[in-house]
Structures are given as C-alpha cells and as structure tokens.
C-alpha cells in the first residue's frame, strides 16, 4: 500500500511537469490561432504544376486576368431613355472612378458609333446615348435595337436596363478586394437607385467569407452542445464534462495555431476542422476515459488504472489516430491547395488530439480525486442483454446476412456507376442569398457571368491580323455566339468589322469582314494607327502571334461544358483550316473545370492507397494477412452503400463533396480497429473464437454505438450549413457512419466467425 502511494506521488510530480509544458505550448498556439484569418480565393482551386495553368498565366500576362471585373446592372421602370435616370448613372460613374483599386469603367453611356465623316476622308464618332438631347432618344433607341455590335448586348431595352463593366486591379489581394467591395457598397447605398444588381469576384469572396465566419462558430457551437449533452448523460459529473471537452478543445486550438503559423488562412474546407476534431477527438477520449473508469470499478489504484488504460486502449487509439490521419493525408494527391490544406491540417489535428489525450487525461486524473462510480448495473445489464440477444440472432442467420450483403453490393455498384461530377459557379450558395439572386438576374438578362477565354494562334509565319486568319476567327466568332453560347464577345475580328461598317456609312449589313482581300488590306492600313491603343492590345498580342477571344456566358455546369467543347472541336475540324489557325480554351473556369474532372480520379487513387496502407498495417500488427483483409471489408461497404445512394439519387459530386469518402473512411475504420483490438486481447487470453467474439461484441459493440452517436451529432451539425457542399458532406458522412456501425456489428463478426483460432 505504501509503495502504491509513493508511486502515485512520483507520477503526480511528473504529471505536473507535463501539464506545465502543455500549458506553455498551448498558450503559444492559442495566441497564434487568435490571429487566424478567413479567405476564399477562387484561384486557389487551380491545380498545381499544370500545363494548362502555365499557359493561362502566360496568356493573362499578354492580355488581362479574366475574372477581375464587376458587373453593375441598372434598371429603371420608366425605361432606359429617361434623362433623369441617365444623368444619375453618369454622376454615379464619375464617382465610381474615384474608388480604390479600379483600372477601368466601361459604360454604354460613353460609347460611340463610328461613321464616315461627310466631306472628309475618315470617320467620326456618334454617341450611342445623346444623353443631354432628349429629342434624339427615340432615334437612339431604334438604332440600338437594330445594332449587331457588342455594345447592343450591354443594353436590354425590353427589361429597361443596361450594365456597366468595372475592371478592378489585376489579381487583387484580399485586403484590397475587401476595401473596394466596401467602398462600392457604400457608394451604391448613398445613390439609392431604384433597382441595381452587382456581381463580381470581389463580391463573391466577401459573401463566402462572411458565411464561413458564421458557420465556423455555428458548427463548433452545435457540436459542443451535443457533446456536452452526451457527456452529462454518460458521466453525470462535472469532471466528466470538463476533462473530455477541455482535451478536444485544446486539440482544436493547437491545430488552428499550427495553421496560422504556417500562413494558411481558413477557407470553406478548413472551417470543417473544428467539427471533425471535436467528434474524432472525443471518440478517443471516450474510449480512454471509459477504460479508466472500468479499471477504477475493479478496485485498481489510479496509477494502475491509468497504466492499464494506456496499455489496453492506448495502442488501439494510436492506431485509429494514425489510420484516420492517413486517410486525410491522401488528399495531398488531389493537387488543389484548399483540399490539400484541409487534409494536412486535419491529419495534424487528429494526431495532436491523440497526443493530448495520452498526456493530458492521465495527468489530470493523477491530480484529482478518484471519480465516484455511479451504480449503473441496470443500464449495463440492459446493454449486455440487448447486444447478447442480437449476437445470437446474428450467429443463427449468417447465410441470410451474407446473401443480403451480396445483393446490396450488386445494387450499390450499379448506383455508384451512375455518379457524375459537375460544378457550377457559386453553386454552394442557397437561392435565398442576394448574391445568387443577382447571379440569376445576369444569367437571364445579360447572358451570364461565366468568363469565356480562347487563345487563337496563327500558324507559323502568319499573324493574327492576316486576312485568312481573321476570316477564320470570324467563323469561330459566329459559331461561339450562335451555338456555344458566348455573349458580349470581343475578338480580333471585331475592330475590322467596326471599321468596315464605319467606312460604309454605318450600315449594319457591313458589320463583317469583307469578302474581298483587297478591301480588307485597305481596312488594315486604316487600322494601323489604332494598334497602339489599349483596346487593341487587349485582343492582339504585341507580336501578333496570339489573339484573344473573350466574353461571358451562362454557366451550364462543368459536365455540359465537356459536350460544348467536343462540339467545338468538331466544328473546328470541319470549318477551320488547321494550317492557318489553331485555338486553345483557357481562363479561370476552363482550368477549374479541367482540374475538377480529375479530382474524383485522385480521390479514388488516394482511397486505394489508404486501403492498402491500412490493410498492411493491420496485417503487421495482428501478424495475419487475413486480419488485414478483414479490417478493410467492413469499411468498403459503407462507402459503397453511400456511393450507391448518391448515384441513384442523381446527386452530382464536385470538388468539395468528392472528399466525403476519404473523410468517412478515415473515421469509420476506427471502430473496426477497436473491435479487432479487443478481439485480439480476448484471443490472447486463450478463449475460444466464439466466446472471444461474443465478449468483444458486447463490450466493444456498446463503445462503437456510443462513439458513433457522438460522431453523428457532430457531423449532423453540417446539414444546417448555407453552403450546399458542406450540407452534402454532413449528410453523406452521417450516412456512411450509420452504415459503418451496421457493418461493424453484422458483417465483421460474421467474417471473424469464419476465422480459425
């Protein structure tokens, strides 16, 4: 007895050193985490070290970034040609140009038609809007209605509206973006227009960050509330709430501190980290605390109870932490920075939660009184009776269970084969969001906001401004406008069509490239004096070796873009001379579309890699290849079942939701490991296969159910998200966890029954 007291005093002394060290480290990490910022940079979803990205970076150096613009849509009930309304917009435009971080404001109120000047050799400019001459409004309206020039697409006479295009600073950073968005919103509020719509990257990023901040706190609060309720029910003591909760909260703070120190801001993916940390960390804590209480119930001293806890549960908890971390680490292979960061820092957090559980919980228990063990015999007996009866039924219906799984496998494979990948601009926002309503407005009234970029490349020895090159560009322009769906399009052919029309007295039928090459050469000579202007340099490179075709379109989704691009290739092969002109689709959406199509492939490869490593690890640990195989099968089925549901439900995966299988596998495999570890302990003690399995089923089955309830409570909070992808992640992970409990308590025991001692 005296030796036990001395040993406890010694270990208590060591524990205080541990607590002091942890306090210092966590204070530092906590201070760092307080500086963590939120960010949502769309370009971070670009794939790394990609040839298409390299091409686009060179392309935008020649021209401009396709996504640095803001659309402002002004509507007026009295119509566009209302002098008071037009003067108000003109005054607004003047003030708009004083805002920070702007490059250019393009307004139809300031644009002109080019016409042949009477009596002289040359052209004159005629304003589209004679703003200060109301008597000319009707003529302006008629002319605009007949026009086939790009400016006509900036005015919607039927909807009594028009748009301004505001170009902000190239590749604007978050601070400047926020400053511009704030200044713009203040100006809009000050002017008080009857109806105005605003859309642009800077507005989208601001809305996303605002929603992320709210959801970051919301998810964490809901998860903490659920965990507190569970801890009250489970332990009915203040220590039973504070110790587990403090452990996981410290792990979260530490993980966020590591993020900040690495210079990584929170984004839509990493805002899930607190929820994952809470539920995964709590699962480890519950297993450790439950074992400690079990040892205390057997009359062990605190030091003996802690040693047994670490020995019998610590190894299994280490293994579950490693496998969970491994599942997240495989996301590095996706090749997109936000997803990679999510995988890395979640893995770090999981391992940190394990370290804290192993150090913090024993240290605390050594420095507090032995917990009072409540009399829970009735509850314990109820669990044992219920699980015992279920185990007997399972043993009696082995064939039925295996047949059911075989049938489900076939059905789910059919469903999983129907899963498709699709991605839309800002699809994560709900329809009730003002930004989404503005998006729908521009989609309906002005042909969309999705940037379209195409590089047109003349053959060796030719230039963009050569006659045969421009003729082929015009063919592409017509196809892109009529079949592909590009609106407000500008191409290298447009200036020549303007000039041809102007020199034909402004007649609309001459807004085209002349059929006569000599006539074109004349236009080309007239155009030479304009080649130094910025407008021309935005569509033709300085060396005239690359041309730019750009515009906007309604976003049909990344899957529909595949068919549009295939049709474009067919048109090019049949109508364009490859010895004259080639093309390459580029731009932000094109790169994200292409990268997104590879996400699912990378996720599958990562999962297979995780399967392999975990299977090998389990085979080495248990010294059995068969056990390594058995450890994987019950965790493949939940993923397959969820995939089958997704396919049959017709839910499309995207870059964010595709990671759900990695998350689910990394977490679900933990229960299997705990089951197999307990089964191994029972077998080592010399028990028969059936008896060892029954004891494992009853003891570990209860822990699996309880920890799964914790996990469901945490991930269930994600279904309240305003982001559609986050909602689906919450839903699919919960589904997978439910299926994992079922397979761990049905399929896994059946497979172990077949295993010889």
C-alpha positions in Angstrom: 0.0 0.0 0.0 2.8 2.4 1.0 4.6 1.6 -2.3 1.4 2.4 -4.3 1.2 5.8 -2.5 4.9 6.5 -3.3 4.4 5.6 -6.9 1.4 7.8 -7.2 3.2 10.7 -5.7 6.1 10.2 -8.2 3.8 10.0 -11.2 1.8 13.0 -9.9 5.0 15.0 -9.8 5.8 14.0 -13.4 2.2 14.8 -14.5 2.6 18.4 -13.2 5.6 18.9 -15.4 3.6 17.6 -18.4 0.7 19.9 -17.6 3.1 22.9 -17.3 4.7 22.0 -20.6 1.4 21.6 -22.3 0.1 24.9 -20.9 3.1 26.8 -22.3 2.8 25.2 -25.8 -0.9 25.6 -26.0 -0.8 29.2 -24.8 1.5 30.0 -27.6 -0.6 28.1 -30.2 -3.8 29.6 -28.8 -2.3 33.1 -29.2 -1.4 32.2 -32.8 -4.8 30.8 -33.5 -6.4 34.1 -32.5 -4.7 35.7 -35.5 -6.1 33.3 -38.0 -7.9 34.9 -40.9 -10.6 33.8 -43.3 -10.1 33.7 -47.0 -11.8 32.4 -50.1 -9.6 32.9 -53.2 -11.2 31.1 -56.1 -7.8 30.8 -57.9 -6.5 28.6 -55.1 -8.6 25.8 -56.6 -6.3 25.9 -59.6 -4.4 22.7 -60.0 -0.7 22.9 -59.1 2.1 22.3 -61.7 -0.5 22.0 -64.6 0.4 22.8 -68.2 -3.0 24.5 -68.8 -2.3 26.8 -65.8 1.2 27.6 -67.1 -0.4 28.5 -70.5 -3.0 30.7 -68.8 -0.5 32.5 -66.7 1.4 33.5 -69.8 -1.8 34.3 -71.6 -3.0 36.8 -69.0 0.4 38.4 -68.9 -0.2 39.2 -72.6 -3.7 40.4 -72.0 -5.5 40.5 -68.6 -7.0 38.3 -65.9 -10.4 37.2 -67.0 -12.0 37.3 -63.5 -11.1 40.8 -62.3 -14.3 42.5 -63.2 -17.6 43.7 -61.6 -20.9 43.9 -63.4 -23.4 46.6 -62.4 -26.9 46.3 -63.7 -29.2 49.4 -63.6 -32.9 49.1 -64.2 -35.5 51.9 -64.4 -39.2 51.5 -64.5 -39.7 54.4 -66.9 -37.2 52.9 -69.4 -33.6 53.3 -70.3 -34.1 56.5 -72.2 -35.1 58.6 -69.1 -32.9 61.7 -68.8 -33.0 61.9 -65.1 -32.1 58.2 -64.8 -29.2 58.5 -67.3 -27.8 61.6 -65.6 -27.9 59.9 -62.3 -26.0 56.9 -63.7 -23.5 59.3 -65.3 -22.9 61.0 -62.0 -22.6 57.6 -60.3 -20.0 56.6 -62.9 -17.9 59.7 -62.2 -17.9 58.9 -58.5 -17.2 55.2 -59.3 -13.9 56.1 -60.9 -12.7 57.6 -57.7 -12.9 54.3 -55.8 -9.6 52.5 -55.0 -8.1 49.6 -56.9 -10.0 50.2 -60.2 -8.5 50.0 -63.7 -11.4 50.9 -66.0 -15.1 51.6 -66.1 -16.8 50.6 -69.4 -20.2 52.3 -69.8 -22.5 52.3 -72.8 -23.4 55.9 -71.9 -19.8 56.9 -73.0 -19.6 54.7 -76.2 -19.9 55.8 -79.8 -20.7 54.5 -83.2 -18.1 55.0 -85.9 -19.4 56.7 -89.1 -17.9 58.0 -92.3 -17.4 61.7 -91.9 -19.1 63.7 -94.8 -16.8 65.7 -96.9 -13.6 64.3 -95.5 -11.7 61.0 -95.7 -12.1 59.5 -92.3 -14.6 58.6 -89.6 -16.5 60.4 -86.9 -17.9 59.3 -83.6 -21.6 59.4 -82.9 -22.7 58.8 -79.3 -24.9 55.8 -78.6 -26.8 57.8 -76.0 -27.3 61.6 -76.7 -27.8 62.0 -73.0 -28.3 65.7 -73.0 -30.5 65.8 -76.1 -33.8 64.0 -75.2 -35.2 64.8 -78.6 -32.8 62.2 -80.1 -33.7 59.5 -77.6 -36.2 57.8 -79.9 -33.7 57.7 -82.8 -31.1 56.3 -80.4 -33.5 53.6 -79.2 -34.3 52.5 -82.8 -30.6 52.4 -83.8 -29.6 50.4 -80.7 -32.4 47.9 -81.3 -31.1 47.3 -84.8 -27.4 47.2 -83.9 -25.5 44.0 -84.1 -22.4 45.4 -82.4 -21.2 44.1 -78.9 -22.5 47.3 -77.2 -26.0 46.3 -78.0 -25.6 43.4 -75.6 -24.9 45.8 -72.8 -28.4 47.3 -73.1 -31.7 45.4 -72.6 -34.4 47.5 -74.0 -37.1 45.0 -73.1 -36.0 44.9 -69.4 -35.4 48.7 -69.3 -31.8 48.2 -68.1 -28.2 48.3 -69.0 -24.9 47.3 -67.5 -21.5 48.8 -66.6 -18.4 46.7 -66.7 -15.9 47.7 -63.9 -12.4 46.3 -64.2 -10.6 46.1 -60.8 -6.9 45.8 -60.2 -5.3 42.6 -61.7 -5.1 39.7 -59.3 -6.4 41.8 -56.4 -5.5 40.6 -52.9 -8.0 40.1 -50.2 -7.4 43.3 -48.3 -7.7 45.5 -51.4 -10.7 43.4 -52.5 -12.4 44.0 -49.2 -11.7 47.7 -49.4 -13.1 48.0 -52.9 -16.2 45.9 -52.1 -16.9 48.1 -49.0 -16.4 51.4 -50.9 -18.6 50.2 -53.8 -21.4 49.1 -51.5 -21.3 52.4 -49.6 -21.5 54.3 -52.9 -24.4 52.2 -54.1 -26.3 52.8 -50.8 -25.6 56.5 -51.0 -27.0 56.9 -54.5 -30.2 54.9 -53.8 -31.0 53.5 -57.3 -34.5 52.1 -58.0 -33.0 48.7 -58.9 -29.4 47.8 -59.1 -27.6 44.4 -59.4 -24.0 43.8 -58.6 -21.9 40.7 -59.4 -18.1 40.0 -59.4 -15.4 38.0 -57.8 -14.8 40.5 -55.1 -18.4 40.4 -54.1 -18.5 36.6 -54.2 -15.4 36.3 -52.0 -16.8 38.8 -49.5 -20.1 36.8 -49.2 -18.3 33.5 -48.9 -16.0 34.8 -46.1 -19.0 36.3 -44.2 -20.9 33.0 -44.4 -17.8 31.0 -43.4 -17.3 33.1 -40.3 -20.8 32.5 -39.1 -20.7 28.8 -39.9 -17.3 28.3 -38.3 -18.9 29.4 -34.9 -22.2 27.7 -35.6 -20.8 24.3 -36.3 -18.5 24.4 -33.4 -21.3 25.6 -31.0 -23.7 22.9 -32.1 -21.1 20.2 -31.9 -20.0 21.3 -28.4 -23.7 21.4 -27.2 -24.3 17.9 -28.5 -21.1 16.6 -26.8 -22.0 18.3 -23.5 -25.4 16.6 -23.5 -23.8 13.3 -24.2 -21.2 13.7 -21.5 -23.8 14.7 -18.9 -25.8 11.5 -19.8 -22.7 9.3 -19.8 -20.8 10.5 -16.7 -23.2 12.6 -14.7 -20.3 14.5 -13.1 -18.6 17.9 -13.6 -15.2 16.2 -14.3 -16.9 14.0 -16.9 -17.8 17.1 -18.8 -14.8 19.3 -18.3 -11.9 16.9 -18.9 -13.1 15.4 -22.2 -14.3 18.7 -23.5 -11.1 20.5 -22.5 -9.0 17.8 -24.2 -10.6 18.2 -27.6 -10.9 22.0 -27.4 -7.2 22.2 -26.7 -6.5 20.0 -29.7 -8.6 22.3 -31.9 -6.8 25.4 -30.6 -3.5 23.7 -31.2 -4.4 22.7 -34.8 -5.6 26.2 -35.6 -2.4 27.6 -34.1 -0.4 25.4 -36.5 -2.4 26.7 -39.4 -1.8 30.3 -38.5 2.0 29.7 -38.0 2.1 28.1 -41.5 0.5 31.2 -43.0 -2.6 29.2 -44.1 -6.0 31.0 -43.7 -9.3 29.3 -43.0 -11.3 28.5 -46.1 -14.6 26.7 -46.9 -12.8 23.3 -46.5 -10.8 24.0 -43.3 -13.8 25.5 -41.5 -14.9 21.9 -41.1 -11.8 21.2 -39.0 -13.3 22.1 -35.6 -16.2 19.7 -36.1 -14.0 16.8 -37.2 -11.6 17.5 -34.4 -14.4 17.6 -31.8 -16.0 14.3 -32.8 -12.9 12.4 -33.7 -11.0 13.6 -30.6 -14.0 12.9 -28.4 -14.1 9.4 -29.7 -10.6 8.8 -28.5 -11.3 10.5 -25.2 -14.4 8.4 -24.5 -12.5 5.1 -25.2 -9.7 6.1 -22.8 -12.0 7.5 -20.0 -14.3 4.5 -20.3 -11.4 2.1 -19.8 -10.1 4.2 -16.8 -13.5 4.1 -15.1 -13.7 0.3 -15.8 -10.4 -0.2 -14.0 -11.4 2.0 -11.1 -14.6 0.0 -10.9 -12.5 -3.2 -10.5 -10.8 -1.5 -7.5 -7.5 -0.6 -9.1 -5.4 2.3 -7.8 -5.2 5.5 -10.0 -1.7 4.7 -11.3 -2.6 1.0 -12.1 -5.8 2.1 -13.8 -4.0 4.7 -15.9 -1.3 2.2 -16.9 -4.0 -0.4 -17.9 -5.9 2.3 -19.8 -2.8 3.3 -21.8 -1.7 -0.3 -22.4 -5.1 -1.8 -23.4 -6.7 1.2 -25.1 -3.8 3.5 -25.9 -2.3 1.3 -28.6 -5.7 0.9 -30.3 -6.3 4.7 -30.0 -2.8 5.3 -31.5 -3.6 3.0 -34.4 -7.1 4.7 -35.0 -5.4 8.1 -35.0 -2.8 7.0 -37.5 -5.3 5.5 -39.8 -7.6 8.5 -39.6 -4.7 10.9 -40.2 -3.6 8.7 -43.1 -7.0 8.9 -44.7 -6.8 12.7 -44.7 -3.2 12.8 -45.8 -4.1 11.1 -49.0 -5.9 14.3 -50.0 -2.4 15.7 -50.8 -2.7 13.9 -54.1 -5.7 15.9 -55.2 -3.5 18.8 -56.4 -5.7 21.7 -55.2 -4.4 23.8 -52.4 -7.6 24.2 -50.3 -8.2 20.4 -50.3 -4.5 19.7 -49.6 -4.5 22.1 -46.7 -7.7 20.5 -45.4 -6.1 17.0 -45.5 -2.8 18.1 -43.9 -4.1 20.2 -41.0 -6.9 17.7 -40.2 -4.3 15.0 -40.1 -2.1 17.1 -37.8 -5.1 17.9 -35.6 -6.1 14.2 -35.3 -2.5 13.3 -34.2 -2.4 16.3 -31.8 -5.7 15.2 -30.3 -4.2 11.7 -29.7 -1.0 13.2 -28.1 -3.1 15.4 -25.8 -5.4 12.5 -24.9 -2.4 10.4 -23.9 -0.7 13.2 -22.0 -3.4 15.4 -20.7 -6.0 12.9 -19.5 -3.6 10.8 -17.3 -2.0 14.0 -15.9 -5.4 15.3 -14.9 -6.6 12.1 -13.4 -3.5 11.8 -11.3 -4.2 15.2 -9.8 -7.8 14.9 -8.9 -9.7 12.5 -6.6 -10.8 9.2 -7.8 -14.1 9.7 -9.6 -17.2 8.3 -7.9 -18.5 5.3 -9.8 -22.3 5.5 -10.2 -24.3 2.4 -9.9 -25.1 1.7 -13.5 -25.7 -2.1 -13.2 -29.2 -1.9 -14.6 -28.0 0.1 -17.6 -25.0 -2.2 -18.1 -27.2 -5.3 -17.9 -29.6 -3.8 -20.4 -26.7 -3.2 -22.9 -25.4 -6.7 -22.3 -28.8 -8.4 -22.7 -29.6 -6.4 -25.8 -26.3 -6.9 -27.6 -26.1 -10.6 -26.4 -29.5 -11.4 -28.0 -28.6 -9.6 -31.2 -25.3 -11.6 -31.4 -27.2 -14.9 -31.0 -29.6 -13.9 -33.8 -26.7 -12.9 -36.0 -25.0 -16.3 -35.5 -28.2 -18.1 -36.4 -28.7 -16.0 -39.6 -25.3 -16.0 -41.0 -26.3 -17.0 -44.5 -29.1 -14.5 -44.6 -26.8 -11.7 -43.6 -24.2 -12.7 -46.2 -26.8 -13.0 -49.0 -28.2 -9.6 -48.1 -24.7 -8.0 -48.3 -24.1 -9.7 -51.7 -27.3 -8.4 -53.1 -26.6 -4.9 -51.7 -23.2 -5.0 -53.2 -24.5 -5.5 -56.7 -27.2 -2.8 -56.3 -24.7 -0.3 -54.9 -22.2 -0.9 -57.6 -24.9 -0.1 -60.2 -25.7 3.0 -58.3 -22.1 4.1 -57.8 -21.5 3.7 -61.6 -24.1 6.5 -62.2 -22.2 9.1 -60.1 -21.3 12.1 -62.1 -19.1 15.1 -61.5 -20.5 18.6 -62.1 -19.6 22.1 -60.9 -21.4 25.4 -61.2 -20.3 28.9 -60.3 -21.2 29.8 -56.7 -23.3 26.6 -56.5 -22.6 26.4 -52.8 -24.8 29.4 -52.0 -28.5 29.0 -51.5 -31.1 30.6 -53.8 -32.2 33.0 -50.9 -28.7 34.6 -50.9 -28.9 38.1 -52.5 -25.7 37.3 -54.5 -27.4 34.3 -56.1 -30.4 36.4 -57.0 -28.0 38.8 -58.7 -26.4 35.9 -60.5 -29.8 34.7 -61.8 -30.5 38.3 -63.0 -27.3 38.5 -65.1 -27.9 34.9 -66.3 -31.4 35.8 -67.5 -31.0 39.3 -68.8 -27.3 39.6 -69.9 -26.1 36.1 -71.0 -24.4 35.1 -67.8 -21.2 36.0 -65.9 -19.0 32.9 -66.6 -15.9 34.3 -68.2 -15.0 32.8 -71.6 -11.4 32.9 -72.9 -10.0 31.4 -76.1 -6.5 31.9 -77.4 -6.4 31.9 -81.2 -2.9 31.1 -82.5 -1.9 31.7 -86.2 0.2 29.1 -87.9 3.9 29.6 -88.2 4.8 32.5 -90.5 1.3 34.2 -90.0 0.0 37.0 -87.8 -3.4 37.5 -86.1 -4.2 40.4 -88.4 -3.7 38.4 -91.7 -6.8 38.2 -93.9 -7.2 34.4 -93.8 -6.6 34.3 -90.1 -9.2 37.0 -89.4 -11.7 35.2 -91.7 -11.3 32.0 -89.7 -11.6 33.9 -86.4 -14.9 35.4 -87.7 -16.2 31.9 -88.4 -15.3 30.9 -84.8 -17.0 34.0 -83.5 -20.3 33.2 -85.3 -20.2 29.6 -84.0 -19.4 30.7 -80.4 -22.2 33.2 -80.4 -24.9 31.1 -82.0 -24.1 27.5 -80.9 -21.7 27.7 -78.0 -23.5 30.4 -76.1 -20.8 33.2 -75.7 -22.3 36.7 -75.2 -20.8 40.2 -75.2 -17.9 38.7 -77.2 -14.9 40.6 -78.4 -12.4 39.0 -80.9 -9.6 40.3 -83.1 -12.1 40.4 -86.0 -14.3 43.0 -84.2 -12.2 46.1 -84.9 -12.1 45.3 -88.6 -15.9 44.8 -88.6 -16.3 48.2 -86.9 -14.0 49.8 -89.5 -15.8 48.2 -92.4 -19.2 49.3 -91.1 -18.0 52.9 -90.4 -16.5 53.3 -93.9 -19.8 52.0 -95.4 -21.7 54.9 -93.8 -22.6 52.9 -90.7 -24.8 50.4 -92.5 -25.4 47.4 -90.3 -25.1 44.8 -93.1 -21.4 45.8 -93.4 -20.6 44.8 -89.8 -18.5 41.9 -91.1 -15.1 41.0 -92.6 -15.1 41.9 -96.3 -15.2 39.1 -98.8 -12.6 40.9 -100.9 -9.0 40.6 -99.6 -8.0 44.0 -101.2 -10.8 45.7 -99.3 -9.5 44.1 -96.1 -6.0 45.3 -96.8 -7.4 48.8 -97.1 -9.1 48.4 -93.7 -5.9 47.0 -92.2 -3.9 50.1 -93.3 -6.6 52.3 -91.7 -6.4 50.3 -88.5 -2.6 50.5 -88.1 -2.9 53.8 -86.2 -5.1 52.2 -83.6 -2.8 49.2 -82.9 -1.0 51.1 -80.1 -4.3 51.7 -78.2 -5.1 49.6 -75.1 -8.4 48.3 -76.6 -6.5 46.7 -79.5 -3.7 45.4 -77.2 -6.3 43.6 -75.1 -7.2 41.3 -78.0 -4.0 41.1 -80.1 -0.5 40.4 -78.5 2.3 42.8 -79.2 4.0 40.4 -81.6 0.6 39.5 -83.2 1.3 35.8 -82.6 -1.7 35.3 -80.2 -5.2 36.7 -80.4 -7.8 36.8 -77.6 -11.4 35.9 -77.9 -13.3 36.7 -74.7 -16.8 37.2 -73.5 -19.3 35.9 -70.9 -21.8 33.0 -71.0 -24.5 31.4 -68.9 -22.8 28.7 -66.8 -24.1 25.3 -68.0 -22.0 23.4 -65.5 -18.7 21.6 -66.0 -20.3 18.5 -67.4 -22.2 20.3 -70.1 -19.0 22.2 -71.0 -17.5 18.8 -72.0 -20.1 18.4 -74.7 -19.8 22.0 -75.8 -16.1 21.7 -76.1 -16.4 18.4 -78.0 -18.9 20.1 -80.5 -16.4 23.0 -80.9 -13.7 20.6 -81.8 -16.0 19.0 -84.5 -16.8 22.5 -85.9 -13.1 23.4 -85.9 -12.2 20.2 -87.8 -14.9 20.7 -90.4 -14.8 24.5 -90.9 -11.4 25.9 -89.9 -8.1 25.5 -91.8 -5.7 24.0 -89.3 -2.8 25.2 -91.4 -4.0 28.8 -90.8 -5.3 28.9 -87.2 -5.4 26.8 -84.1 -7.1 27.6 -80.7 -6.9 26.8 -77.0 -9.6 27.2 -74.5 -8.3 28.9 -71.3 -9.3 31.1 -68.5 -10.3 30.6 -64.8 -13.5 28.4 -65.4 -11.8 26.3 -68.0 -8.9 25.4 -65.7 -11.2 24.7 -62.7 -13.4 22.5 -65.0 -10.5 20.5 -66.2 -9.0 20.2 -62.7 -12.3 19.2 -61.2 -12.7 16.3 -63.7 -9.5 14.8 -62.2 -10.5 15.3 -58.5 -12.6 12.1 -58.4 -9.8 10.1 -60.0 -7.3 11.4 -57.5 -9.7 10.7 -54.6 -10.2 7.1 -55.8 -6.4 6.7 -56.1 -5.9 8.2 -52.6 -8.6 5.9 -51.1 -7.0 2.8 -52.7 -3.6 3.9 -51.3 -5.2 4.4 -47.9 -6.8 0.9 -48.1 -3.5 -0.6 -49.0 -1.5 1.0 -46.2 -4.1 0.4 -43.5 -4.5 -3.2 -44.6 -0.8 -3.7 -44.5 -0.6 -2.0 -41.1 -3.3 -4.2 -39.6 -1.8 -7.3 -41.1 1.6 -6.5 -39.4 0.0 -5.5 -36.1 -2.1 -8.7 -35.9 0.5 -10.8 -37.7 -2.2 -12.0 -40.0 -2.8 -11.2 -43.7 -6.4 -12.4 -43.2 -7.0 -9.9 -40.4 -5.6 -7.2 -42.6 -8.1 -8.1 -45.3 -10.9 -8.4 -42.7 -10.2 -4.9 -41.4 -10.9 -3.4 -44.8 -14.0 -5.2 -46.0 -16.5 -3.7 -43.4 -15.2 -0.2 -44.3 -15.5 -0.6 -48.0 -19.2 -1.5 -47.7 -20.3 1.8 -46.0 -18.5 3.8 -48.7 -20.1 1.6 -51.4 -23.6 2.0 -49.9 -23.3 5.8 -49.7 -21.9 5.9 -53.3 -24.9 3.8 -54.4 -27.3 6.2 -52.8 -25.6 9.2 -54.4 -25.7 7.6 -57.8 -29.4 6.6 -57.6 -30.4 9.9 -56.1 -28.8 11.7 -59.0 -26.7 13.9 -56.8 -23.6 15.3 -58.6 -20.3 15.4 -56.9 -18.0 18.4 -57.1 -14.5 19.4 -55.9 -15.7 19.8 -52.3 -18.1 16.9 -51.9 -15.8 14.3 -53.6 -13.7 14.2 -50.5 -16.6 12.8 -48.4 -15.4 9.2 -49.0 -11.9 10.0 -47.7 -13.4 11.7 -44.6 -15.8 8.8 -43.9 -13.3 6.0 -44.4 -10.7 7.7 -42.2 -13.2 8.0 -39.4 -15.2 4.8 -39.9 -12.2 2.5 -39.8 -11.6 3.5 -36.2 -14.5 1.3 -34.9 -13.2 -1.7 -36.8 -9.8 -1.3 -35.3 -11.2 -1.1 -31.7 -13.3 -4.2 -32.4 -10.3 -6.2 -33.7 -8.0 -5.0 -30.9 -10.4 -6.2 -28.3 -11.0 -9.4 -30.1 -7.2 -10.0 -30.2 -6.9 -9.3 -26.5 -9.6 -11.9 -25.8 -8.0 -14.5 -28.1 -4.6 -13.9 -26.4 -6.1 -14.9 -23.1 -6.9 -18.3 -24.5 -10.6 -18.0 -25.2 -12.4 -19.8 -28.0 -13.2 -18.0 -31.2 -16.9 -17.8 -30.5 -16.6 -16.8 -26.8 -13.9 -14.2 -27.6 -16.1 -12.8 -30.3 -19.2 -12.6 -28.0 -17.3 -10.8 -25.3 -15.9 -8.4 -27.9 -19.3 -7.8 -29.5 -20.9 -6.9 -26.1 -18.1 -4.7 -24.7 -16.9 -3.0 -27.9 -20.3 -3.0 -29.6 -21.5 -0.6 -26.9 -18.5 1.7 -27.4 -19.0 1.6 -31.2 -22.6 2.6 -30.9 -21.9 5.4 -28.4 -19.0 6.9 -30.3 -21.0 6.7 -33.5 -23.7 8.7 -31.8 -21.1 11.3 -30.9 -19.9 11.4 -34.5 -23.4 11.7 -35.9 -24.1 14.5 -33.5 -21.0 16.4 -34.7 -21.3 15.8 -38.4 -25.1 16.3 -38.2 -24.5 20.0 -37.5 -23.2 20.4 -41.0 -26.6 19.8 -42.5 -27.5 23.3 -41.2 -24.9 24.9 -43.5 -25.8 27.6 -46.0 -23.1 26.0 -48.3 -24.6 23.2 -50.4 -21.3 21.3 -50.5 -21.0 21.4 -46.7 -24.6 20.2 -46.3 -23.8 17.2 -48.6 -20.6 16.4 -46.7 -22.5 16.3 -43.4 -25.3 14.2 -44.9 -23.0 11.7 -46.7 -20.6 11.3 -43.8 -23.5 10.7 -41.4 -24.9 8.1 -43.8 -21.6 6.4 -44.1 -21.1 6.3 -40.3 -24.5 4.7 -39.9 -23.7 2.1 -42.5 -20.3 1.6 -40.8 -21.9 0.8 -37.4 -24.2 -1.7 -39.1 -21.4 -3.4 -41.0 -19.1 -3.5 -37.9 -21.9 -5.2 -35.9 -23.0 -7.6 -38.6 -20.5 -8.3 -41.4 -17.3 -8.0 -39.3 -18.5 -10.6 -36.7 -19.6 -12.9 -39.5 -16.1 -12.7 -41.1 -14.4 -13.3 -37.7 -16.6 -16.4 -37.0 -15.0 -18.0 -40.1 -11.6 -17.3 -38.8 -9.9 -20.2 -37.0 -8.3 -19.7 -33.7 
